[in-house]
């Protein structure tokens, strides 16, 4: 009688096969993390405000500085300043979203001048100004310019 060959008992996986599985698993994990990181970055870039140029941000800060002075002056001067500044902003500022934010501050400067002159006007709170400042800074984050908006009428 002839015996059939016997199978040699070997472990289900060899050390080389275990190493290959570990390397493939690590590579898959790194790839997954890279894809997730890239997607998160792309979403962040998509959701962040439009980015203005350094020139736009510097013009915005100049307007804010002027608004500080005009908010404590006469109403006619404030209104004339707002017209001149608005024309200049619309002509020179390329980022319309930053321009809209700065326009809001310009309007508040005129309203503050009116209130200081005894006219009834609704002026922004310190929190309103702080919120607007944060919005303007968001538009200038890539330009390296930090917009500073102090409360008006001080």
C-alpha positions, 0 to 999 in steps of 0.5 A, spaced: 500 500 500 502 506 498 501 512 502 499 519 500 504 524 501 502 528 507 502 535 508 507 539 512 504 543 518 506 550 516 504 556 520 498 560 516 502 566 515 510 567 514 514 572 518 515 575 511 507 575 509 506 579 516 511 584 514 508 585 508 501 586 511 504 591 516 507 595 510 501 595 506 497 597 512 501 603 514 501 605 507 494 605 507 493 609 513 498 614 511 494 615 504 488 616 508 490 621 513 493 625 507 487 625 503 483 627 509 488 632 510 488 635 503 480 635 504 480 639 510 485 644 507 481 645 501 474 646 505 478 651 509 480 655 503 473 654 500 470 657 506 475 662 508 473 670 506 476 672 499 483 675 500 484 682 499 491 684 496 496 688 501 494 695 497 487 694 498 488 692 506 493 698 507 487 703 503 482 700 508 486 701 514 487 708 511 480 709 511 479 706 518 484 712 520 480 717 517 474 715 520 476 715 527 478 723 526 471 724 522 467 721 527 468 726 532 468 732 527 462 736 524 456 732 520 457 736 514 465 734 514 463 727 515 458 727 510 463 730 505 469 725 507 464 719 506 463 721 499 470 722 497 472 716 501 467 712 498 469 714 491 476 712 492 474 706 495 470 704 489 475 706 484 481 703 487 479 697 492 479 691 488 476 686 493 469 688 493 467 684 500 473 688 504 470 694 501 463 693 503 466 691 510 470 698 510 464 701 507 460 699 513 465 702 518 465 709 514 457 709 515 458 708 522 463 714 522 458 719 519 453 716 524 457 717 530 459 724 528 451 725 527 450 723 534 456 727 537 452 733 534 446 732 538 442 728 532 439 722 533 443 716 530 444 709 531 451 708 533 455 701 533 457 698 540 464 696 541 462 689 540 459 691 533 466 694 531 470 688 534 466 683 530 467 688 523 474 688 525 474 681 525 471 680 518 476 685 515 482 681 518 479 675 515 480 678 508 487 681 509 490 674 513 494 672 507 496 679 505 500 680 512 496 686 514 492 687 520 486 691 520 485 695 527 478 698 528 478 702 534 471 704 537 468 710 533 468 717 537 473 716 542 
